Amino acid sequence: MEPAFAFLAAPQDSDSVLERAFAEAAEQADESDETTTRVLDAAFEQLCRMGIRRSTMEDVARRAGVSRITVYRRFASKEALVQQVVQREFRRYFDQFIIDVQDAETVADRVVLGFGSSLRAIRSNPLIGGLMELEPEAVVPSMTGDGGRTLAVVQQFVAGRLRREQQAGNVAGDVDVGVVAEMMVRVSASFLVIPSRVIDLDDEEQVRAVARQFLVPMLDATGGARR
């Protein structure tokens, strides 16, 4: 079966959907075209209701209240439209992550909140999380079968946040934040693609306890996060 999000990865000489979402989040990009936004909103609703394979451009046009030609003028194909919808959802994930951790007082708290935010954002997303739950055989290969490129983008995002903490003196200078970010992302990804029978991911307190016990100590080579 073809992965539902096969387009998340891209040829080695071009940006992936996730990479573009990351860049747009960093630049705080947004859709300025009202009609484009309406089409994307309609496509999101259609995909959530019917899935990717059972949705057509005509369905999206009808739901958006525009002509099929209008949709095709903005998106050359169904694949291009789905790419933009998924890209927007991942951009919202990056945006929400920053919002969720910005008021935390310590780097330890930011890691704990960020870990919970990441799991919650993906699992609760009506499109991405919904498909992962209902059609994991179609979605999971898209996340794991791209040579690690999808995880690398999220690792880059997390490493950038940790590097800022290190520059501010909140993380020990001898900590390899790239490796720490890699470990954090892989732990998060494993929870997303392999259901746990030990940890209840719907229990916010339990998720935070796991992060505080196992992730936070990685921030200080001498044992324990500083601030």
BADRENSE-796460 format. One record per atom (N, C-alpha, C): residue in three letters; x, y, z. Coordinates in steps of 0.02 Angstrom, whole numbers, plus 50000, padded with zeros to 5 digits. Layout:
// BADRENSE-796460
AlaXYZ...
END
This chain:
// BADRENSE-796460
Met500424994050000Met500005000050000Met500445006250000Glu500285011049958Glu500695017149954Glu500595021350017Pro501135023850048Pro501075027950108Pro500635034050095Ala500205035650144Ala499745041350135Ala500115047850128Phe500685048450164Phe501075054650162Phe501745053550129Ala501745049950074Ala502375048450040Ala502745054750020Phe502375060150010Phe502675066349988Phe503025070250044Leu502975067850107Leu503325071350161Leu504065071550147Ala504325066150119Ala505025065950100Ala505075068650029Ala505655071250011Ala505755073949945Ala506425071449918Pro506545072249853Pro507195070349826Pro507745074049864Gln508325071149864Gln508875073949905Gln509045081149887Asp508895083349826Asp509085090049806Asp508515095049813Ser507985093249850Ser507425097949860Ser507175097449931Asp506785102449952Asp506515102550020Asp505915098050026Ser505835094850084Ser505245090750097Ser504685095250123Val504085092450126Val503515096250154Val503665098450225Leu503955093950264Leu504105095550333Leu504635100950339Glu505125100850295Glu505655105950295Glu505355112850278Arg504905112950230Arg504585119350212Arg504145121850269Ala503795117250303Ala503385119150360Ala503805122150415Phe504385119150428Phe504855121650478Phe505085128650461Ala505275129750397Ala505505136250375Ala504955141450381Glu504345139650363Glu503795144450366Glu503625146150439Ala503675141250483Ala503545142650554Ala504065147550581Ala504685146550562Ala505225150950585Ala505115158050559Glu504835158550498Glu504725165050467Glu504035167750484Gln503635163850521Gln502945165650539Gln502535167250477Ala502605162850426Ala502245163750364Ala501505161950373Asp501085164750329Asp500375163150332Asp500075164350264Glu499475161450252Glu499145162550188Glu498825169450188Ser498965173350136Ser498675180050131Ser498085180150083Asp498005174950044Asp497465174549995Asp496865171250029Glu496325175050034Glu495725172550069Glu495445166350036Thr495435166249970Thr495155160449935Thr495595154349946Thr496255155249944Thr496705149649956Thr496605146750025Thr496525151250074Thr496405148950142Thr495755145150147Arg495235147450112Arg494595144050113Arg494655137050082Val495025136550028Val495125130049996Val495515125350042Leu496035127950074Leu496425123750120Leu496005121450179Asp495585125950205Asp495145124050260Asp494655118650239Ala494375119450179Ala493905114450153Ala494245107850141Ala494855108150115Ala495225101950102Ala495385098350167Phe495575102150218Phe495715099150283Phe495095095450309Glu494515098750306Glu493905095750330Glu493725089550289Gln493805090050223Gln493645084350180Gln494105078450194Leu494745079750202Leu495225074350214Leu495115071050282Cys494925075150331Cys494775072350397Cys494165067850395Arg493675069750354Arg493055065950352Arg493115059550309Met493455060250252Met493445054850203Met494135051650191Gly494655054650217Gly495325051950203Gly495595054650138Ile496215052950124Ile496545055650065Ile496305052150001Arg496285045650002Arg496135041949941Arg495415043049917Arg494965044049963Arg494255044549945Arg494035051849933Ser494495056449937Ser494335063549925Ser494565065649856Thr494165070049825Thr494335072649758Thr494365080249759Met494635083049706Met494665090349700Met493955093149696Glu493505089349665Glu492815091549659Glu492495091949729Asp492645087149771Asp492385087249840Asp492615093449876Val493245095049869Val493525100949903Val493205107349877Ala493135107849812Ala492835113749782Ala492125114749807Arg491745109349810Arg491055109649834Arg491035111949906Arg491475109249947Arg491475110950018Arg491705118150029Ala492145120549986Ala492405127449992Ala491925132549961Gly491455130249923Gly490985134749890Gly491295138549833Val491765135249798Val492085138349739Val492065133349682Ser492255135649623Ser492245131149565Ser492865126649566Arg492815121049530Arg493385116549525Arg493975120049492Ile493825124449443Ile494355128149409Ile494745132449458Thr494375135449506Thr494705139749556Thr495205135749597Val495005129649615Val495455125449654Val496075123649613Tyr495965121849550Tyr496535119849508Tyr496985125749491Arg496725131749492Arg497155137549479Arg497665138549535Arg497465136449594Arg497915137349652Arg498315131049667Phe498045125349649Phe498395119049662Phe498345114749599Ala498905113249569Ala498915109949504Ala498645102849507Ser498665099749565Ser498445092749571Ser498205091449642Lys497875085849650Lys497645083749716Lys498245082949763Glu498785079949737Glu499385078949778Glu499665085649803Ala499665090649759Ala499915097249779Ala499485100349833Leu498835099349828Leu498365101949878Leu498475098449945Val498515091849943Val498615088050005Val499285090050037Gln499795091049997Gln500445093250023Gln500375099650063Gln500005104450035Gln499925110950068Gln499525110250132Val499015105950132Val498615104950193Val499055101950248Val499425096750232Val499855093450281Val500405098150304Gln500685101850257Gln501225106550274Gln500965111750324Arg500355114050314Arg500065119050360Arg499965116050429Glu499765109750432Glu499665106550497Glu500325105850535Phe500855104050499Phe501505103450532Phe501765110350552Arg501625115450512Arg501835122150532Arg501475124250596Arg500845122550601Arg500475124050663Arg500765120250722Tyr501015114150708Tyr501335110250762Tyr501945113950788Phe502375116450743Phe502975120050765Phe502775126450802Asp502265129950776Asp502035136150809Asp501775134650879Gln501375129350886Gln501075127750951Gln501605125551001Phe502105121950978Phe502655119851021Phe502975125951055Ile503115131051016Ile503425137051042Ile502975140551093Ile502325140751079Ile501855143851124Ile501815140051190Asp501805133351185Asp501715129251244Asp502295129751293Val502895131151269Val503475131251314Val503715138251333Gln503435143451303Gln503725150051311Gln503665152851382Asp503165150751420Asp503075153551487Asp503385149251542Ala503695143651523Ala504005139351573Ala504615142951603Glu504715142051668Glu505245145751703Glu505935142651695Thr505975136151685Thr506625132851681Thr506685128751617Val507305127151599Val507405123051539Val507115116051550Ala507145113651612Ala506845107151627Ala506095107251614Asp505775112551636Asp505055113251624Asp504895113651550Arg505325117051513Arg505215117851441Arg505275111051405Val505745106951427Val505815100351397Val505205096051413Val504985096351476Val504405092351496Val503785094551458Leu503665101051455Leu503075103551419Leu503135102351344Gly503735102951317Gly503835101951246Gly503715094751226Phe503935090051268Phe503815082951254Phe503065081451252Gly502715083851302Gly501995082851304Gly501645086251247Ser501875092251229Ser501575096051175Ser501655092351109Ser502245089451097Ser502375085851034Ser501915079951026Leu501855075851079Leu501425069951075Leu500695071951066Arg500495076951105Arg499785079051103Arg499615082151035Ala500065086151007Ala499925089650945Ala499815084850887Ile500235079650883Ile500165074850829Ile499575070150841Arg499525067450901Arg499005062550915Arg498305065550911Ser498235071850930Ser497575075050931Ser497395078450866Asn497875078750820Asn497725082050756Asn497215077850717Pro496655080850697Pro496125076950664Pro496355073550600Leu496835076450565Leu497065073450502Leu497635068550514Ile498185071050541Ile498785066850548Ile498685061550602Gly498475063750661Gly498355059050715Gly497805054150699Gly497275056650667Gly496715052350650Gly496915046850602Leu497305048650551Leu497525043550504Leu498015038650535Met498435041150581Met498915036750615Met498545031450656Glu497965033450683Glu497585028750724Glu497175023950682Leu496865026550628Leu496415022550588Leu496765018850531Glu497285021850503Glu497635018850446Glu498385018950457Pro498635016050512Pro499355016350526Pro499775013150471Glu499495008150436Glu499875004850383Glu500005009450324Ala499605014850320Ala499695019650265Ala500125025550285Val500125027250350Val500455033350372Val501155032050399Val501235026850441Val501875025650474Val502445024850425Pro502365021250369Pro502925020750321Pro503155027450296Ser502705032350292Ser502895039050269Ser503365042450318Met503295040650383Met503705043850434Met504365040250445Thr504375033750431Thr504965029750447Thr505335027250386Gly505035027750327Gly505345024850268Gly505685029850222Asp505885035550248Asp506185040650206Asp506925041650222Gly507235036450249Gly507945036950265Gly508095041550323Gly507605042650365Gly507715046850424Gly507635054250412Arg507405056250353Arg507385063350336Arg506845067050376Thr506265063850385Thr505735067150424Thr505965068350495Leu506255063250527Leu506495064150595Leu507045069350598Ala507455069750546Ala508005074550545Ala507765081750549Val507195083150516Val506925089950517Val506705091850588Val506355087250621Val506125088550689Val506725088950736Gln507235084750724Gln507845085050764Gln508175091850757Gln508185094450697Gln508475101050685Gln508105106450726Phe507455105950727Phe507045110650764Phe507205110350839Val507205104150867Val507335103250938Val508045105350955Ala508525103450913Ala509225105250926Ala509315112750927Gly508955116250884Gly509005123550883Gly508755126650947Arg508205123950974Arg507945126351038Arg508435124951095Leu508725118951095Leu509195117151148Leu509835121251142Arg510035122751082Arg510645126751072Arg510555133751101Arg509965136451095Arg509825143051125Arg509875142551201Glu509625137151229Glu509665136151301Glu510395135551323Gln510795132151284Gln511495131251300Gln511865137951297Gln511715141951247Gln512025148551240Gln511835153151298Ala511225151951326Ala510995156051382Ala511265153351449Gly511645147851447Gly511925145051508Gly511465140451546Asn510905138551514Asn510425134151547Asn510565126751537Val510995125251489Val511195118351475Val511955118051477Ala512235112851508Ala512955112251514Ala513305112951447Gly513865116351447Gly514215117651385Gly514495111451351Asp514625106151390Asp514905100051361Asp514375095051338Val513745097051340Val513205092851315Val513165093451240Asp513135087851205Asp513045087851132Asp512295088451119Val512075094551107Val511345095651099Val511075092151037Gly511495091050988Gly511265087450929Gly511065080350945Val511485077050985Val511345070151005Val510735069951051Val510705074751099Val510135074951145Val509485075851106Ala509495080451058Ala508895081651018Ala508705075350979Glu509205071850954Glu509075065550918Glu508735060550963Met508975059751024Met508685055051070Met507965056951088Met507855063451100Met507185065751118Met506685064651062Val506895066051001Val506455065250943Val506305057850931Arg506805053550939Arg506695046450928Arg506235043450982Val506295045851043Val505845043451095Val505125045551078Ser505035051851059Ser504375054251041Ser504085050350982Ala504495049250931Ala504265045750871Ala504065038650888Ser504435035350932Ser504275028450948Ser503595027950983Phe503445032851025Phe502795032851058Phe502235033951008Leu502375037950956Leu501865039550907Leu501715033650861Val502225029850842Val502115024550792Val502025017650823Ile502235016850886Ile502145010350919Ile501755011350984Pro501135009150987Pro500715010151047Pro501055007151109Ser501015010751164Ser501315008451227Ser500785005151271Arg500984999651301Arg500544996251349Arg500754997551421Val501245001851428Val501515003551495Val501345010651514Ile501425015251467Ile501325022351479Ile500695024751444Asp500245027751481Asp499615030351454Asp499745037351426Leu499775037951361Leu499925044351329Leu499365049351336Asp498785047051358Asp498235051651371Asp498265054551441Asp498715051951481Asp498805054351549Asp499375059451550Glu499195065851551Glu499685071251545Glu500205070951601Glu499995069351661Glu500465069151717Glu500975063451707Gln500745057851682Gln501195052151671Gln501695053751616Val501465057051563Val501915058951509Val502445063851534Arg502235068651574Arg502715073451601Arg503215070151648Ala502985065351686Ala503425061851733Ala503975058051694Val503775055051639Val504265051451597Val504785056251570Ala504555061951546Ala505025066951519Ala505505069451573Arg505245070751632Arg505665073451686Arg506165068251710Gln505965061951711Gln506415056751736Gln506955054751685Phe506765054451621Phe507225051551572Phe507515056551522Leu507165061951507Leu507415066651457Leu507805072451488Val507545075251541Val507865081051572Val508585079651593Pro508745073851623Pro509445072551644Pro509955072851587Met509735072151525Met510205072351469Met510485079351457Leu510185084451488Leu510375091351476Leu510995093551515Asp511215089451561Asp511795091351602Asp512245085251610Ala512845085651583Ala513305079951586Ala513495078251658Thr513395082951703Thr513565081651773Thr512975078951812Gly512395078251777Gly511815075151810Gly511285079851832Gly510835081651786Gly510265085951804Gly510285092651769Ala509715095051746Ala509675101451713Ala509805107051762Arg510065112551737Arg510275117951782Arg509705122351804Arg509375125451756Arg508865130251775Arg508225128851738
END
